[in-house]
Every structure is written in structure tokens, then in C-alpha cells.
Amino acid sequence: MPDLSGYKLSFDEEFNSRSIGQPGTGHVWSDIRPEWRLNASADIGFGDSAFVDPSSGIDPFAVKDGKLSITAARAPSSIVGPGSWASGLITTKDTFAQKYGYFEMRAEFPTDKGVWPAFWLLPANGGWPPEIDVVEAYGTSDLYSYLHTTDKTHEAQYWSRQTTMLSGYHTYGVLWTKDTISFWYDGKQVGSFATPADMNQPMYMLIDLAMKKPVDGMTDAPKTMNIDYVRAYSLDSDAKAVSLDHISSPDGNDTSNLLGATSYIAPIVVAPPATTSPTAPVITAPVTPPSTVTVTTPATATPAPAPSTPTTKTVTGAATADTFKAVSGETHYDGGLGHDTLSYAKASSSYSIKANADGSWSVTSADSRDIVTNIETLSFSDRSVELVDSRVATAMNNILRIAPLSTQAQATTKVLAADMAAGGTLDSAMAQVTKAAAATTEVAVLSYQFFTGKTPTAAGMDYLIAPTGPNANNLSSEYYSALNVENRYISFAINLGTQGEGQATFAKTYGELTLLEATKLAYAKVFGMTPSDEKAHLLLDTVVGPNGMTRAEYFGEWAHDSTDGQGAKAAMVGWLLAEAASADIGVYAKSAEAFFTDQMTYGVHSVDLVGVYGKVDH
């Protein structure tokens, strides 16, 4: 499978609901290409088929059981012009385009004679070429992928025979980078080419089911293509991650694996940990502190029904604990103050829960579309889920790497929700999230900044602190949880400075220095001022344990090293970072405050903390 460690999920369509319409109507997917419009309700299409909007009287689209079905059906020339079939096409031209990344569709293709399903990319600026055809198929086991480009030395076609294509759902993907474009089938690479010069611009996605001109064996029966999901991923640091929607695979398979990438917010079905770890400190055997020291702190297409305008009901609670029973249709539930519960009749797997930017949540199912505000508990037939303002949940995900709605999030969510239900402010709740990060995220952020010059990537943070991440010895583990914050910094710094990502740079700068010299240099970096020899001696010579053990000796004991060894110097750095964070002084601590403010909302990662957020007055 492609390794998407460091990538973000940038687009996700699980087809739990339908958002398809003509261009400019506010839907996720457009079903007409304006430049190829045949009439008010149709696109000229390909082959022997036109692509139609439901306003034509034929609806080629159906969303049911977590899949989109596109059906091609025989139709009169009054609808399809010179063609013989009415079918469907969807594009993200109005809503989503991306330069580079991984794009994947999971679909079930028809095997009838004459069918022509495709998944492809076109440039957002409207030009042609280039074009990337992720897959074209023709009812057989032949898989075709194409690169159309102005650079004829790079124009390419890849063909392979995939016998499994003839039944069931399969994934079709393209991994597009600055240097290469590779095609993937069911997680295996099937072809790779150098990236042409004109394929370095944002492109949008298209999916269609066309029909070829009459061929032997073609029947008049409708032909259907089923799509489980469409996802895109980006490695761009400026890209904003989106949430993975509720998984509702039509064939019952768990498709929540993001191949190592991260999403903005997790659904009820939580994705399993990535199988490939990002670069991170090697924390295989925790450092043991000195034992003597104590440190404190679809069938035939049918005419589309006449459009109707949905009516949204509003249900408002009192300033007490209310319990609401969800009903079908579109409803806005606002619980107000007090601990409020919204009860649903079905199991949680029947619903999609998504965070909205205004603090509310969207809860959707086959027969209801609800907006939920100031509701603290969602009660389903199989479980209950604690909710807090979605902006707070987003901050928890971005800073603490705890996926909202997950089991790990419930205890913290309940506390924060109770405070807000009692009248607490959004700012107060956000402050509590930042405070909770002091023993985990802040340790990783400040330490990584010192030893590598940047904060960790999003995938790195998952590895370093996520309770469900792939690293058993992360900062949320049982081992680190038993340490006070000061000793967490010390242990983490020893790992980074002696065997992790910062080892070589740290050795080059501090390796030949004495502990005293290293302390003065590190102090200046962390606090923004150089201490005198007298102050540096005071820091190192202070007795911190029994039998007259000094702080310098304590650093050596922690690192199982001499007091002038690299491990002891790394321990010293960890202690300085802990002191700066605890006292909230110095350029590192002050820069972290501004960083966390941005990280709450935007999920900022892999930046030069001091370079971006540092100020002269720090």
C-alpha cells in the first residue's frame, strides 16, 4: 500500500448523503460540465451516452447503503441528443482541486458489454492537456491508466490485467508527486512514470459511467457503477485536513485505514493506527531515573421527483437538564444550559457525526439531518457519546491528538462539557485543553524545537503522544504517566539527544563542551539570555537528592552517563525546557503559547516555533 505518513486527508466523500447538482448550486459534486453542455439538463458526454442532471426527467444517481450508484439507461434523443444512453458524471471542479497528493476511489464496476467507467483528473484552470486517467475500464479485467500531456516524451499508457476486477469493490488510486506519478490497484503499485512538466498545477476529480458505441453482445438493460468512497490526501503543509466521515461500506468491509495519513476529526468508527511510523525518537526502553532520588512536582432510471424545500424544525431546551427524542426530518436541537441528552432510536453505526465550524455538530442518517448545539450526550441504542462544543473537540484533536468521539476522548469531553453546560466560556474550555497539553504535547513541541529546529509533523505527534498511536512508549503511555512533568522532559530529551532525530546536530554543537559550557549555551537558547558562570554553577551544583547528589550528578544518573557526557547534557536541556514551561518565561515558552493558539483551530505542525512565533520582547 502507498505510505501516506505525513499526509493529511484533504477530501473525503463516503456517500452517506447526496450532494450532487448543477454547477454553482452549492453541492459538493457538479453533474454537468458547462463547457460541454448539450442543453439545460445534459452534458454532451462520451461515446454513445450523454451525462444528465435529474431535471432532465431521468436521475442517473442514487445514494443508498453508503454508496453512490450511477446508472446508464436507454433514453430518447430529446434528452440525450445524438447519443442513445443517459448516464451520469460528477466532478469537484467547483469545490475541490489539489496539486500533488494521493487520490483514491473504491468502486464496483459493471461487467456488461460496452460500459466505460472512469476516474480521472483535469486542471483547475480549465486547460487541456494535461489529464491523469487513474482508471478506465471496459467491462473486462483490463485496467487502463493514462497520462495525457503536452510533453509527448512523457505521454504514457499503462495496462494491466486484474482478474479480480470482475467482481466486488476495489480501490483505484494515483500517487502524484513532483517527480513521479504512480498508479495503484487494491493497494499495490501497478505502474509508475516520471511526472510531465505540465502536471504541476492543481487538478480536480471526475468520475463517470459512459457507454461506447454499439458492440457485439451489448444489451439494452441498464448498467450500474457503484462507488463506496472517494478520498484525496495532501502532503502540503498548508493543506487543511478534513474529517473522515462515518464509514458505511456497502459490502461491510472496514475501509477506515488512512494508510498512515491523519484526518481532522475522527468519526465514531475510529481508524486503526498507521502501520508505518514517521520519523520520531526511538523510545524502545524508557530511561530509568536514579532510585535514590525523589523529585517533586439502482434499477431502471425513473423520472426525478419534483423538488421540495425542506423545513428545519427548531427544538430548544430550558436552563436545566433536558432530554430530547430525535425525530425524522431536519431538526436543530439547542439544549441551552444544563446537561442535555438527545436520544436516537438506532445504533450509532446508523449515523454520521461531523463537527461544524460554529461549534455545532451535524448528525445524519438515512431519515434525519440534525444540527446539534449545546447537547452534552447523544444516546444511541448501543452506546452513548459525550459531546462538547465542536471547536473544543477540534482543539483536543489538534493539540492532544485525541480523536473526538473516541473512547479515549470521553472522560475529558465529559469534564469540559459539564463546565460549559454550567455557563463556562469557550475561552475557558480552550484554556483547559492547552493546560492538559503541558505534560504531553508541550513536552514534544519544545523538545523537538530545541533538538531539530521544528515542531513535529502531525503524523509525528500521533506517534509521540496519541493514546492509540503506534508507539507503545509515547508520552501518554503508562511509563511517562508515572513521571512528573520535569522528569518527562528529561527522559524525552535524553532520547532525542542521544538516539533520536536530534542526535547528530546536538552532538555537533554540544559534544565537545563541558556540562557548564553546554548549560550556558542551552540556557541562552531557551530563555533568550546568557547566564553568568556563577548562575550556571548554581544551577548545576544545587543539591537535589540524598547523599549530597547535585543536579549535574542527577543528570548523569538519569542518562547513565558521565556528567560531561552527551546524555547528561541532553538531560540538562530537558530540565531547562521544563523550567521555562513551568514558569512561562523565555522565548520557547512564550512562542509555544502563540503556537498552541493557532494549533487549536488550524492544526499547525512542522514549523520553526521560535522563527514563526518568537518576538523580541520574549
Residue, then its C-alpha position, 0 to 999 in steps of 0.5 A: m500500500p502507498d505510505l501516506s505518513g505525513y499526509k493529511l486527508s484533504f477530501d473525503e466523500e463516503f456517500n452517506s448523503r447526496s450532494i450532487g447538482q448543477p454547477g454553482t448550486g452549492h453541492v459538493w459534486s457538479d453533474i454537468r460540465p458547462e463547457w460541454r453542455l448539450n442543453a439545460s439538463a445534459d452534458i454532451g458526454f462520451g461515446d454513445s451516452a450523454f451525462v444528465d442532471p435529474s431535471s432532465g426527467i431521468d436521475p442517473f444517481a442514487v445514494k443508498d447503503g453508503k454508496l453512490s450508484i450511477t446508472a446508464a439507461r436507454a433514453p430518447s434523443s430529446i434528452v440525450g441528443p445524438g447519443s442513445w444512453a443517459s448516464g451520469l458524471i460528477t466532478t469537484k471542479d467547483t469545490f475541490a482541486q489539489k496539486y500533488g497528493y494521493f487520490e483514491m476511489r473504491a468502486e464496483f464496476p459493471t461487467d456488461k458489454g460496452v460500459w466505460p467507467a472512469f476516474w480521472l483528473l483535469p486542471a483547475n484552470g480549465g486547460w487541456p492537456p494535461e489529464i491523469d486517467v487513474v482508471e478506465a475500464y471496459g467491462t473486462s479485467d483490463l485496467y487502463s491508466y493514462l497520462h495525457t500531456t503536452d510533453k509527448t516524451h512523457e505521454a504514457q499508457y499503462w495496462s494491466r490485467q486484474t482478474t479480480m476486477l470482475s467482481g466486488y469493490h476495489t480501490y483505484g488510486v494515483l500517487w502524484t508527486k513532483d517527480t513521479i506519478s504512480f498508479w495503484y490497484d487494491g493497494k499495490q503499485v501497478g505502474s509508475f512514470a516520471t511526472p510531465a512538466d505540465m502536471n504541476q498545477p492543481m487538478y480536480m476529480l471526475i468520475d463517470l459511467a459512459m457507454k461506447k458505441p454499439v458492440d457485439g453482445m451489448t444489451d439494452a438493460p441498464k448498467t450500474m457503477n457503484i462507488d463506496y468512497v472517494r478520498a484525496y490526501s495532501l502532503d502540503s503543509d498548508a493543506k487543511a485536513v478534513s474529517l473522515d466521515h462515518i464509514s458505511s461500506p456497502d459490502g461491510n468491509d472496514t475501509s477506515n485505514l488512512l494508510g498512515a495519513t491523519s484526518y481532522i476529526a475522527p468519526i465514531v468508527v475510529a481508524p486503526p493506527a498507521t502501520t508505518s511510523p514517521t520519523a520520531p525518537v526511538i523510545t524502545a526502553p524508557v530511561t530509568p531515573p536514579s532510585t535514590v532520588t525523589v523529585t517533586t512536582p439502482a434499477t431502471a432510471t425513473p423520472a426525478p421527483a419534483p423538488s421540495t424545500p425542506t423545513t428545519k424544525t427548531v427544538t430548544g431546551a430550558a436552563t436545566a437538564d433536558t432530554f430530547k427524542a430525535v425525530s425524522g426530518e431536519t431538526h436543530y436541537d439547542g439544549g441551552l444550559g444544563h446537561d442535555t441528552l438527545s436520544y436516537a432510536k438506532a445504533s450509532s453505526s446508523y449515523s454520521i457525526k461531523a463537527n461544524a465550524d460554529g461549534s455545532w455538530s451535524v448528525t445524519s442518517a438515512d431519515s434525519r439531518d440534525i444540527v446539534t448545539n449545546i447537547e452534552t450526550l447523544s444516546f444511541s441504542d448501543r452506546s452513548v457519546e459525550l459531546v462538547d462544543s465542536r471547536v473544543a473537540t477540534a482543539m483536543n484533536n489538534i493539540l492532544r491528538i485525541a480523536p473526538l468521539s473516541t473512547q479515549a476522548q470521553a472522560t475529558t469531553k465529559v469534564l469540559a462539557a459539564d463546565m460549559a453546560a454550567g455557563g463556562t466560556l469557550d475561552s475557558a474550555m480552550a484554556q483547559v485543553t492547552k493546560a492538559a497539553a503541558a505534560t504531553t504535547e508541550v513536552a514534544v513541541l519544545s523538545y523537538q524545537f530545541f533538538t531539530g529546529k521544528t515542531p513535529t509533523a502531525a503524523g509525528m505527534d500521533y506517534l509521540i503522544a496519541p493514546t492509540g498511536p503506534n508507539a507503545n512508549n509515547l508520552s501518554s503511555e503508562y511509563y511517562s504517566a508515572l513521571n512528573v512533568e520535569n522528569r518527562y522532559i528529561s527522559f524525552a530529551i535524553n532520547l532525542g539527544t542521544q538516539g533520536e532525530g536530534q542526535a547528530t546536530f546536538a552532538k555537533t554543537y554540544g559534544e565537545l563542551t563541558l556540562l557548564e559550557a553546554t548549560k550556558l549555551a542551552y540556557a541562552k537558547v531557551f530563555g533568550m539570555t546568557p547566564s553568568d558562570e556563577k548562575a550556571h554553577l548554581l544551577l548545576d551544583t544545587v543539591v537535589g537528592p540524598n547523599g549530597m547528589t547535585r543536579a549535574e550528578y542527577f543528570g548523569e544518573w538519569a542518562h547513565d552517563s558521565t556528567d560531561g557526557q552527551g546524555a547528561k547534557a541532553a538531560m540538562v536541556g530537558w530540565l531547562l525546557a521544563e523550567a521555562a514551561s513551568a514558569d512561562i518565561g523565555v522565548y520557547a515558552k512564550s512562542a509555544e503559547a502563540f503556537f498552541t493558539d493557532q494549533m487549536t483551530y488550524g492544526v499547525h505542525s512542522v514549523d520553526l516555533v521560535g522563527v514563526y512565533g518568537k518576538v523580541d520582547h520574549 
